[in-house]
Amino acid sequence: MKIIPIILSGGAGTRLWPLSVNDHPKQFLPLVTEKTMIQETLLRLKGLELGAPIVSCGEGHRFFVAQQVGEVSDSKPTIILEPMAKNTAPAIAAACVAAQKQDKDCVVIVLPSDHVIRDVKSFQKAVEIAAKDAYNNNSLVTFGIVPTFASTGYGYVKACGKEEGGVFTLERFVEKPCLEKAQEYLASGEYSWNSGMFVFRPGVFIEELKKHNPEMADLSVASFEKAKTDIDFIRLDAESFGQIKGDSIDYAVMEKTKLGRIVKLNAGWDDVGSWSALYEIGSKDSDENVIKGDVIALNAKKSYIRSEMNRPVSVIGLENLVVVDSSDGLLISTMDKIQDVKKVAEEIKSRG
């Protein structure tokens, strides 16, 4: 059984402005280690029985993908270019057609390109469990992250029934809850955070998509079958892909299928979607600061301070700050208001 990685790399990462921008988003940046996020996504699969990776991305990011994936992959990747953003379900369906052409008997693992997973061994064990279940039972498996606190920032998945070989039946998906509901979910032990990672046979996924959204399935498959090869890239057919009414894999398939299963994952997972998340997972000094680059921090505490420029950044006598200096802008925010950086990125985009 071969596992073919499908890497989704279409996001803009605006909550990490000014480092992550449309032309150079977070998945192509070395935010946590010396490797970029997309490289770390592939590297944590090393040691599994893998096929050549498939990466789905936009036109403007194709050379980043080719270079960065090529540096860490043992085999030549298939790079699929989406003509426009249509959310995850169509991109995954087109990639599944590519996976079937590579190996008809494979399973695929669908991975966003911007996660952090500290315990790679536990992650790989969970992948093997999920792949076995998907291969033997034609199931659509998602990973439920064992919650460590009552988060209102993540969606949840609910498991039901008895555990069978490390796998539970998927009962339902739940949107981001209020704090009271999140506390209930945490106390019950039945709910996990929705990871956005999946394992299944590509043909099973396409059949389930046909069942629940036949138009999307037909157009997604057609966009690949009519695609044109351009050097090392596969350009999906714009006419077919453009007719798709975009939707996420959760809404299009996983919330409707009767084949859903869950493998619970406790491996130090983080969805690196904000500066506060990077602060939480970062290595802190004696003043609880996370320092990156040429930084001078005098009597500064509990702050994330990063310089990407050839000049020092100095912070004196302040607490609970995010300070990021890059070639695309300077960000200074209190930690509790950092979520509003997305509004700043939108304002800058509206100015052209």
Salt bridges, closest charged atoms under 4 A:
GLU59 OE2 - ARG62 NH1 2.92
GLU59 OE1 - ARG235 NH1 2.27
ASP74 OD1 - LYS46 NZ 2.94
ASP105 OD1 - ARG201 NH1 3.58
ASP114 OD2 - LYS26 NZ 2.91
ASP114 OD1 - HIS115 NE2 3.83
ASP133 OD1 - ARG261 NH2 2.88
GLU164 OE1 - ARG261 NH2 3.71
GLU171 OE2 - LYS158 NZ 3.40
GLU184 OE1 - LYS181 NZ 3.68
GLU190 OE1 - LYS158 NZ 3.72
GLU207 OE2 - LYS210 NZ 3.75
GLU208 OE2 - LYS211 NZ 3.02
GLU208 OE1 - HIS212 NE2 3.45
GLU225 OE1 - LYS101 NZ 3.72
ASP230 OD2 - ARG235 NH2 2.89
ASP232 OD1 - LYS76 NZ 3.19
ASP270 OD2 - ARG118 NH2 2.83
GLU308 OE2 - ARG306 NE 2.72
ASP325 OD2 - ARG311 NE 2.91
ASP340 OD1 - LYS343 NZ 3.57
GLU347 OE2 - ARG351 NE 3.09
